Amino acid sequence: MLEFKQGVDILSAIGGITTIGEAKKLFEERLDPEHLQRLAAITNEAALLKIANAMAMCVPDRIYIHTGSDEDRDYVRRMSLEKGEEQSLAIPGHTIHFDLPEDQGRMVDQTFYIADPAEEVSSLAKKEAREVSHAYIKEHMCGIMRGKTMYVGFYSRGPVGARASIPAIEISSSNYVMHSAELLYRNCYTDFDAEVIRRGEFFTNVHSEGTNRSEDVPKARIYMDRSWQTTFSFFCTYAGNTLLMKKGNHRFATDSAMYKHNGEELSEHMFITGMTGPGGRVTYFAGAAPSGCGKTTTAMVGSNFIGDDLAQMWIEADGSLRAVNPEIGIFGIIEDVNQEGDPYLMHCLRRPGAEVIFSNVLVDPQGKPRWTGDGEPPPEQGVNFKGAWTPATAGVPMSHPNSRCTLTAETIGNHNKRVNADPKGVVIKVITYSGRDANTMPPIWVAKNMDAGVAIGASIVSKATAAEIGASGVNRQPWANSPFVAAPLAEYLEAQFNFYGNPKMSQKPIMAGLNYFLTHEERGGSGKGLLGEKQDVHVWLGWLELFTHGEVQAIETPIGLIPKYEDLHQLFTNRIDKEYPESLYIMQFSLYIDNIIARIDLQEAAWSKEPGTSLRLLFAVYKEQKAGLLALKAAKGRIVPPGELAA
């Protein structure tokens, strides 16, 4: 169990400001009259003490209180260009930001949870003793903003007033970080005090970009102080390491759901999107996938796109599962984004009208951003995250695999701004989990019950992606959320079972697995590469939309329910006007029993290392599935086509 407000509050200890009187005196000394008046609108004393201690620790030359006004947004953008953190591109409103070559993804080996002596963290995470972190932060953050401006912004991670929305303070010396914050989050300067009272908590984030020199990157740290709900980040600029309202605060939101609202809330690494079905009905999905596994593409398929990355979920009084997007924008991987697979997003990236920050792509001599997989002929030259580039540049791709685009969601053609702003959230009818799996699971399978659905989420595997520096190989990625779960995984597993098994949830969603990454080589095909295409996602989600309303039937298997060929054939024709031969269906949906059993054995072995009583529920699901698979193998053989399952 996590205990809040335990141990030394490092920010307060280093800053040395202990009373509101001391804080106000510091504000009067350091803020100019305009910004002192702006800060006077914030009256929550705990928040003011956080700000004062950040000022006292970092010692900036100037403090800028960001109110969220158009004038403030314009100022932050302009200063980012003047400082050189961003540069203008050919299309008005489009800019490029380059991170250091060593700072192109989440620094997993330099990211730590600050832990008290008895505090346990996930077996997949790194922790550091509070006194060690305290000393390191004091050594490197004291005075780190001398000669710089400290920006202070007030945001809501979700629509103001939503049950699961949590307010946060963003403090940074980086204009790029503050510019990104305004594209991705709701500025709630005028509502901040009321939101803190409503929710009973807020998060604090303190970042300084430091010197932006490669030789200083080894000193970079990203710290999460869970007990005091405060992050620290320094000597880095990549947004995944610096804009800690995103994944840093997602970790805190997960803690809040687990330890303050167990069984009532979840904070998930999930998209939210609505699919239009027969008669114009809209069915909302929430889906988890590790970075680089098609989550943004899946979200964009929806006719009512809400968000591509995070979801705050709760059980409403009417028994429904509700969710809001804590963000209003996307910070999406841009590799392989092209007109064929991502038309809505490409409209924003290739035409005027949207404000976009590109990061770590190539810029050609005409000021046009280019990236691997953009569907256009490669340029003859340009500048990227390594410097001057030509197709002959050895060992350097045109764009970094973790290149990103940052933009507000409302500029995307299928985004439903009204629904994304609604504090009541959306009713989630379908939960999906997906990873990168070349040889084992079919494109879709639906859990037979809620426990089996939790097991799908607990069993995600994925190849390591460019979003994580230094990672390689095939990784377990439970719920695609494990990099952002600080708690022991068995406690998170228990929270999942408590949530989906809560009798208050009378309107149960269906829970399903998705897998876009089966290959010809692994499934008996004669070609190479993937068995499907990006556009097939329309069909997989379309079938789930029909299934949740009882309008298609399914074939029962030991691992869950899979679609019938005739239903998919009709959807391929009607939704994307594509041929779907039965031979492809058989390759995709045959059960490769030995592979599935090996996957279950892998998961059992890994989960058996995690202590916790909730494991019995997970292992019961695995046991039932394995027994059914072994019986099927004895009757039908190692590879069972769907036609034999339906017989």
C-alpha positions in Angstrom: 0.0 0.0 0.0 1.1 3.5 -0.8 0.9 6.1 2.0 0.5 9.7 0.9 2.4 12.6 2.5 5.0 10.3 4.1 8.7 11.0 4.3 10.4 14.2 3.6 8.7 16.5 1.0 11.8 17.0 -1.1 10.6 20.2 -2.9 9.6 21.8 0.4 12.8 20.7 2.1 15.1 22.1 -0.6 13.1 25.3 -1.1 12.8 25.9 2.6 9.5 27.8 2.4 7.2 26.4 5.2 4.5 29.0 5.7 2.1 30.9 3.5 3.5 34.1 4.9 7.0 33.2 3.7 5.6 32.2 0.3 3.8 35.5 -0.2 6.9 37.5 0.9 8.9 35.6 -1.8 6.3 36.3 -4.4 6.3 40.0 -3.6 10.1 40.1 -3.9 10.4 38.1 -7.1 7.3 38.6 -9.2 6.7 41.8 -11.2 3.4 43.6 -10.4 1.5 42.0 -13.3 2.4 38.5 -12.5 2.0 39.0 -8.8 -1.6 40.1 -9.5 -2.1 37.0 -11.7 -0.9 34.7 -9.0 -3.3 36.4 -6.5 -6.1 34.5 -8.3 -4.7 31.3 -6.9 -5.6 31.0 -3.2 -5.0 27.3 -2.4 -2.2 27.5 0.1 -0.7 24.0 -0.6 -0.4 25.0 -4.3 1.2 28.3 -3.4 3.7 26.6 -1.2 4.7 24.3 -4.1 5.2 27.2 -6.4 7.2 29.2 -3.8 9.5 26.3 -3.1 10.1 25.6 -6.8 11.1 29.3 -7.1 13.4 29.1 -4.1 15.0 25.9 -5.4 15.5 26.8 -9.0 16.2 30.6 -8.6 14.9 31.9 -12.0 15.5 35.4 -13.1 11.8 35.9 -13.9 8.5 34.2 -13.2 5.7 34.1 -15.7 2.2 33.1 -14.5 0.4 31.5 -17.5 -3.3 32.3 -17.4 -4.3 30.4 -20.6 -5.2 33.6 -22.4 -4.6 33.9 -26.2 -2.0 36.5 -25.4 -0.1 34.2 -23.0 -0.3 31.3 -25.5 1.1 33.6 -28.3 3.9 34.8 -26.0 5.0 31.3 -25.1 5.0 30.3 -28.8 6.9 33.4 -29.8 9.5 32.9 -27.1 10.0 29.3 -28.0 11.0 30.4 -31.5 13.2 33.3 -30.3 15.0 30.9 -27.9 15.5 28.4 -30.7 13.6 25.6 -29.0 11.4 25.5 -32.1 11.8 26.7 -35.6 9.2 27.7 -38.1 8.3 25.5 -41.0 6.8 26.3 -44.4 3.2 26.0 -43.4 2.1 28.7 -41.0 1.6 27.4 -37.4 3.9 24.4 -38.0 7.2 24.3 -36.1 10.0 21.8 -35.6 11.7 20.9 -32.3 14.8 18.8 -32.1 15.8 16.9 -29.0 19.4 15.9 -28.4 20.4 12.6 -30.1 20.7 11.0 -26.7 17.3 12.3 -25.6 14.9 10.8 -28.2 12.6 8.7 -25.9 11.7 7.8 -22.4 14.9 7.4 -20.4 13.9 4.2 -18.6 17.3 3.8 -16.9 17.2 7.4 -15.6 13.6 7.4 -14.4 13.0 6.6 -10.7 10.2 6.4 -8.2 11.3 8.1 -5.0 10.5 5.5 -2.4 10.2 5.4 1.4 11.9 2.5 3.2 8.8 0.2 3.3 7.4 1.3 0.0 7.2 -1.4 -2.7 7.1 -0.6 -6.4 6.4 -2.6 -9.6 9.0 -5.3 -10.5 9.2 -3.6 -13.9 10.1 -0.2 -12.4 13.1 1.4 -10.8 13.1 3.0 -7.4 15.6 5.1 -5.4 15.7 5.7 -1.7 14.2 9.1 -0.7 17.4 10.4 0.9 19.4 9.5 -2.3 17.0 11.3 -4.6 16.8 14.2 -2.2 20.6 14.7 -2.3 20.7 14.4 -6.2 17.9 16.8 -6.7 19.4 19.3 -4.3 22.8 19.0 -6.1 21.5 19.5 -9.6 18.3 21.6 -9.3 19.4 24.3 -6.9 19.9 27.4 -9.0 19.3 25.5 -12.3 17.0 28.3 -13.7 19.4 31.2 -13.1 19.3 33.4 -16.2 16.0 31.8 -17.3 12.3 32.4 -17.0 10.2 30.1 -14.9 6.7 29.5 -16.4 3.9 28.4 -14.1 0.7 27.0 -15.6 -2.5 25.5 -14.1 -4.2 22.6 -15.9 -6.9 20.0 -15.6 -6.3 16.4 -16.6 -9.8 16.0 -17.9 -12.9 18.2 -18.4 -13.3 20.6 -15.5 -15.9 19.0 -13.1 -15.5 15.4 -14.3 -15.4 12.9 -11.4 -12.0 11.5 -12.4 -10.4 14.8 -13.6 -7.3 15.9 -11.5 -5.8 19.4 -11.6 -2.1 19.8 -12.0 0.6 22.5 -11.9 3.2 22.6 -14.7 6.4 24.5 -13.8 9.2 24.7 -16.5 11.9 26.9 -17.9 11.2 25.5 -21.4 8.9 27.3 -23.7 8.6 24.2 -25.9 7.3 22.3 -22.9 4.8 25.0 -22.0 3.8 25.3 -25.7 3.2 21.5 -25.7 1.2 21.8 -22.5 -1.2 24.3 -24.1 -1.8 22.0 -27.1 -2.3 18.9 -24.9 -4.1 20.0 -21.8 -6.9 22.2 -20.6 -5.7 25.4 -18.9 -7.8 25.8 -15.8 -6.3 28.9 -14.2 -9.7 30.3 -13.4 -11.0 27.0 -12.1 -7.9 25.7 -10.3 -8.9 26.4 -6.7 -12.4 25.0 -7.1 -11.0 21.8 -8.8 -8.6 21.2 -6.0 -11.4 21.4 -3.5 -13.7 19.1 -5.6 -11.0 16.4 -6.2 -9.1 16.8 -2.9 -5.7 16.6 -4.6 -3.5 18.1 -7.3 -0.2 17.1 -9.0 3.0 19.3 -9.2 5.6 19.1 -12.0 8.9 20.9 -11.9 11.2 20.7 -15.0 14.3 22.6 -16.2 15.9 21.8 -19.5 19.3 22.5 -18.1 22.2 23.2 -20.5 20.9 21.1 -23.6 24.4 19.7 -24.0 25.0 16.0 -24.9 27.6 15.7 -22.2 25.0 16.5 -19.5 22.5 13.9 -20.6 23.9 11.2 -18.3 23.1 13.5 -15.4 19.4 13.7 -16.5 16.9 12.3 -14.1 13.1 11.9 -14.1 11.8 11.5 -10.6 8.3 10.7 -9.4 7.6 11.4 -5.7 4.4 9.4 -5.4 3.9 10.2 -1.7 3.9 13.9 -2.4 2.5 13.7 -6.0 5.4 15.8 -7.3 7.7 15.2 -10.3 11.2 16.5 -11.0 12.9 16.5 -14.4 16.1 18.0 -15.5 18.9 18.0 -18.2 16.4 16.7 -20.8 13.9 18.1 -23.3 12.1 15.1 -24.9 8.4 15.7 -24.0 8.0 12.2 -22.7 10.6 13.0 -20.1 9.7 16.7 -19.4 6.0 17.2 -19.9 5.2 15.2 -16.9 1.5 16.1 -16.8 1.4 13.2 -19.3 3.0 10.0 -18.2 4.4 11.3 -14.9 1.0 12.4 -13.7 -0.6 9.3 -15.3 1.4 7.3 -12.8 0.0 9.5 -10.0 -3.5 9.1 -11.3 -3.1 5.4 -11.3 -2.0 5.6 -7.7 -5.0 7.7 -6.9 -7.4 5.2 -8.5 -5.8 2.3 -6.8 -5.3 3.6 -3.3 -8.0 6.3 -2.9 -10.8 4.9 -5.2 -10.1 1.2 -5.5 -12.8 -0.7 -7.3 -14.4 2.6 -8.4 -11.9 4.2 -10.7 -9.1 3.2 -13.1 -6.5 5.4 -14.9 -5.6 3.7 -18.1 -3.2 3.9 -21.1 -6.1 3.8 -23.5 -7.6 5.6 -26.5 -11.2 6.6 -26.5 -13.1 6.7 -29.7 -16.7 6.3 -31.0 -17.7 4.0 -33.8 -20.9 4.7 -35.8 -23.1 1.7 -36.3 -26.4 0.9 -38.0 -29.1 3.6 -37.5 -26.4 6.2 -36.7 -25.8 4.9 -33.1 -22.4 5.7 -31.6 -20.7 3.0 -29.6 -17.6 4.2 -27.5 -14.5 2.1 -27.3 -11.5 2.4 -24.9 -8.4 0.5 -25.9 -4.9 -0.1 -24.6 -1.8 -0.7 -26.7 1.9 -0.1 -26.1 3.6 2.8 -27.9 4.2 2.0 -31.5 1.5 -0.7 -31.7 -1.2 1.2 -33.6 -3.1 2.9 -30.8 -3.3 6.3 -32.5 -4.3 4.7 -35.8 -7.0 2.7 -34.0 -8.3 5.7 -32.2 -8.5 7.7 -35.5 -10.7 5.0 -37.1 -13.6 6.2 -35.0 -16.2 8.5 -36.4 -16.2 10.3 -33.0 -12.5 10.4 -32.0 -12.0 11.6 -28.4 -8.4 10.8 -27.5 -5.5 8.5 -28.5 -3.5 7.9 -25.3 -5.1 8.1 -21.8 -8.4 7.5 -20.2 -9.7 8.3 -16.7 -12.5 5.8 -16.0 -15.1 5.4 -13.3 -18.3 3.5 -12.5 -21.3 5.9 -12.7 -24.3 5.8 -10.3 -26.4 4.3 -13.2 -24.1 1.3 -13.4 -22.3 2.4 -16.6 -18.6 2.5 -17.2 -17.6 6.1 -18.0 -14.4 7.6 -19.3 -13.0 11.0 -20.0 -9.8 11.9 -21.9 -7.4 13.8 -19.6 -6.0 15.5 -22.7 -7.2 17.7 -25.5 -4.4 16.9 -28.0 -2.2 14.2 -29.2 1.5 13.6 -28.9 1.7 10.8 -31.5 4.4 8.8 -33.0 4.6 9.9 -36.7 6.5 7.1 -38.3 4.3 5.4 -41.0 1.6 8.0 -40.7 0.4 8.5 -44.3 -2.6 9.4 -46.4 -3.7 5.8 -46.9 -3.8 4.9 -43.2 -4.3 8.2 -41.5 -6.2 10.6 -43.7 -7.6 12.8 -40.8 -4.2 13.3 -39.2 -2.5 13.8 -42.6 -4.9 16.6 -43.4 -3.6 18.5 -40.3 0.1 17.7 -41.1 0.1 18.7 -44.7 -2.4 21.6 -44.9 -2.7 25.0 -43.2 -5.1 25.4 -40.4 -3.7 23.3 -37.5 -1.0 24.3 -35.1 1.5 21.5 -35.0 4.9 20.9 -33.3 6.9 18.3 -35.2 9.8 16.7 -33.2 12.8 14.9 -34.5 11.6 14.5 -38.1 13.6 15.6 -41.2 13.1 19.1 -42.6 13.8 19.5 -46.3 15.3 22.6 -47.9 11.7 23.9 -48.6 10.8 23.7 -44.9 8.6 20.7 -45.3 8.7 18.0 -42.6 9.4 14.5 -43.8 9.4 11.2 -42.0 9.8 7.5 -42.6 6.7 6.0 -44.0 5.0 9.3 -45.0 4.1 7.7 -48.4 6.0 10.3 -50.4 9.3 9.9 -52.5 12.3 10.5 -50.1 14.0 13.9 -50.3 17.5 14.3 -51.6 18.6 16.2 -48.5 17.5 17.8 -45.3 18.3 18.3 -41.6 17.2 15.9 -38.9 17.9 15.1 -35.3 21.5 14.2 -36.2 22.2 17.2 -38.5 22.6 17.3 -42.3 21.2 14.2 -43.9 21.1 12.6 -47.4 19.9 9.1 -48.4 23.5 8.1 -48.3 24.0 9.1 -44.6 25.2 5.9 -43.1 23.2 4.5 -40.2 20.9 7.4 -39.8 17.2 7.1 -40.8 15.4 10.0 -42.4 13.5 10.6 -39.1 13.9 9.1 -35.7 11.6 6.1 -35.1 10.2 8.0 -32.1 9.5 11.2 -34.0 6.3 12.9 -32.9 3.6 15.3 -33.8 1.9 17.4 -31.2 -1.4 19.1 -32.0 -4.8 19.8 -30.5 -7.4 17.1 -31.2 -10.1 19.6 -32.2 -8.2 20.3 -35.5 -8.7 16.7 -36.5 -11.7 16.2 -38.7 -13.3 13.3 -36.8 -12.8 14.7 -33.3 -15.9 15.3 -31.2 -14.9 18.4 -29.3 -18.3 18.7 -27.5 -18.1 15.1 -26.1 -14.5 15.5 -25.1 -15.4 18.5 -23.1 -18.4 16.9 -21.3 -17.7 16.2 -17.6 -20.2 13.3 -17.7 -17.8 11.4 -20.0 -18.8 8.7 -22.4 -20.3 5.3 -21.7 -17.7 2.7 -22.7 -19.2 -0.4 -24.3 -16.0 -2.1 -25.6 -12.6 -2.5 -24.0 -9.7 -3.6 -26.3 -6.1 -4.7 -25.6 -3.4 -5.2 -28.2 0.3 -5.6 -28.6 2.8 -6.8 -31.3 2.3 -10.5 -31.9 3.5 -12.1 -35.1 2.6 -15.7 -34.5 0.0 -16.4 -31.7 -3.3 -14.6 -31.2 -5.9 -13.9 -33.9 -6.9 -10.4 -35.0 -9.9 -10.3 -32.7 -11.1 -12.5 -29.8 -13.7 -11.6 -27.2 -13.4 -12.6 -23.5 -16.1 -15.0 -22.3 -16.5 -13.1 -19.0 -15.0 -10.1 -17.1 -12.2 -12.1 -15.4 -11.1 -13.4 -18.8 -11.2 -9.9 -20.0 -8.8 -8.8 -17.2 -6.6 -11.7 -18.2 -6.4 -10.4 -21.8 -5.1 -7.1 -20.5 -2.7 -8.8 -18.0 -1.2 -10.9 -20.9 -0.2 -8.3 -23.5 3.2 -8.8 -25.0 5.0 -6.4 -27.4 8.3 -5.9 -29.1 10.2 -3.0 -27.5 9.7 0.2 -29.4 11.7 3.4 -30.0 9.7 5.2 -27.3 12.0 3.6 -24.7 15.7 4.3 -24.9 17.8 1.1 -24.4 15.0 -1.4 -24.5 15.1 -4.4 -26.8 13.4 -7.7 -27.5 9.9 -8.9 -26.6 8.5 -7.4 -23.5 5.5 -8.2 -21.3 3.3 -5.1 -21.2 0.4 -5.9 -18.9 -2.5 -3.6 -19.9 0.0 -1.7 -22.0 0.3 0.3 -18.7 3.1 -1.4 -16.9 5.7 1.3 -17.6 3.4 3.7 -15.9 2.3 1.6 -12.9 4.4 2.4 -9.9 2.6 -0.1 -7.6 3.4 -3.8 -7.4 1.8 -5.4 -10.4 -0.3 -7.8 -8.3 -1.9 -4.8 -6.5 -2.7 -3.3 -9.9 -4.1 -6.7 -11.0 -6.3 -6.8 -7.9 -7.6 -3.2 -8.7 -8.5 -4.5 -12.2 -10.5 -7.4 -10.8 -12.1 -5.2 -8.2 -13.2 -2.6 -10.8 -14.6 -5.0 -13.5 -16.0 -7.3 -10.9 -17.7 -4.5 -8.9 -21.4 -5.3 -8.7 -22.1 -1.6 -9.1 -21.1 -1.9 -12.7 -24.4 -3.3 -14.0 -23.7 -2.2 -17.6 -20.7 -4.4 -18.4 -18.6 -3.7 -21.5 -17.3 -6.5 -23.7 -13.6 -7.0 -23.4 -11.5 -8.1 -26.4 -8.0 -8.7 -27.7 -6.8 -7.1 -30.9 -3.7 -8.1 -32.9 -2.7 -6.4 -36.2 0.8 -7.9 -36.4 0.4 -11.5 -37.6 2.8 -12.3 -40.5 2.7 -14.5 -43.5 5.9 -16.2 -42.4 4.4 -17.3 -39.1 0.9 -18.3 -40.3 1.7 -20.4 -43.3 1.4 -17.7 -45.9 3.4 -17.6 -49.2 4.2 -13.8 -49.0 6.1 -11.7 -46.6 5.2 -9.1 -44.0 1.9 -8.5 -42.3 -1.3 -10.5 -43.1 -3.4 -7.3 -43.0 -3.3 -3.6 -43.6 -3.9 -0.5 -41.5 -7.3 0.0 -43.1 -8.5 -3.4 -41.8 -8.9 -1.8 -38.4 -12.2 -0.4 -39.6 -13.4 -4.0 -40.0 -12.1 -5.3 -36.6 -13.7 -2.4 -34.7 -16.8 -2.6 -36.9 -17.3 -6.2 -36.0 -16.9 -5.5 -32.3 -19.5 -2.7 -32.6 -22.0 -5.1 -34.0 -21.2 -7.8 -31.6 -21.7 -5.6 -28.5 -25.2 -5.0 -29.7 -25.9 -8.6 -30.5 -26.1 -8.2 -34.2 -23.5 -10.8 -35.2 -22.8 -14.2 -33.7 -19.4 -15.6 -32.8 -17.5 -18.9 -32.7 -16.6 -20.1 -29.2 -13.1 -21.2 -28.6 -11.0 -22.0 -25.5 -9.5 -18.5 -25.6 -12.8 -16.6 -26.2 -15.1 -15.8 -29.1 -14.0 -15.1 -32.7 -15.9 -13.7 -35.7 -17.5 -15.8 -38.4 -16.1 -15.5 -41.9 -19.4 -14.3 -43.6 -19.7 -11.4 -41.2 -16.1 -10.2 -41.8 -16.5 -10.6 -45.5 -19.5 -8.4 -45.5 -17.8 -5.8 -43.4 -14.7 -5.7 -45.6 -16.9 -5.1 -48.6 -19.2 -2.5 -47.0 -16.7 -0.6 -44.8 -13.5 -0.5 -46.9 -14.5 -2.0 -50.3 -11.8 -4.7 -50.0 -11.7 -8.4 -51.0 -11.4 -10.7 -48.1 -10.7 -14.3 -49.2 -11.6 -17.1 -46.9 -8.0 -18.4 -47.2 -6.8 -15.2 -45.5 -9.5 -15.6 -42.8 -8.3 -19.1 -42.1 -4.7 -18.0 -41.7 -5.7 -15.2 -39.4 -8.2 -17.0 -37.2 -6.8 -20.6 -37.0 -5.7 -21.5 -33.5 -2.0 -22.3 -33.3 -2.5 -24.2 -30.1 1.2 -24.8 -29.1 1.9 -21.1 -29.5 -1.0 -20.1 -27.4 -0.1 -22.6 -24.6 3.5 -21.4 -24.7 2.2 -17.8 -24.3 0.1 -18.9 -21.3 3.1 -20.7 -19.8 5.2 -17.6 -20.2 2.6 -15.4 -18.5 2.1 -17.9 -15.6 5.8 -18.1 -15.0 6.1 -14.3 -15.0 3.1 -13.6 -12.8 4.0 -16.4 -10.3 6.9 -14.1 -9.3 4.5 -11.4 -8.2 3.1 -11.9 -4.7 -0.7 -11.3 -4.3 -4.0 -13.0 -3.6 -5.6 -11.8 -6.8 -3.3 -14.1 -8.8 -5.7 -17.0 -8.1 -8.3 -15.4 -10.3 -5.8 -14.9 -13.1 -4.4 -18.4 -12.9 -8.0 -19.8 -12.9 -8.5 -18.2 -16.3 -5.2 -19.5 -17.6 -6.0 -23.0 -16.2 -9.4 -23.2 -17.9 -8.0 -21.9 -21.2 -5.1 -24.3 -21.2 -7.3 -27.3 -20.4 -9.6 -26.4 -23.3 -6.7 -26.0 -25.7 -5.1 -29.3 -24.7 -8.5 -31.1 -25.2 -8.9 -29.4 -28.6 -5.4 -30.3 -29.6 -6.1 -34.0 -28.7 -9.2 -33.9 -30.9 -8.1 -31.7 -33.8 -4.4 -31.4 -33.9 -1.9 -28.5 -33.4 -3.4 -26.1 -35.8 -7.2 -25.8 -35.8 -9.0 -23.8 -38.6 -12.1 -21.8 -37.5 -14.3 -24.0 -39.6 -13.5 -27.0 -37.4 -14.1 -24.9 -34.3 -17.6 -24.0 -35.6 -18.5 -27.6 -36.4 
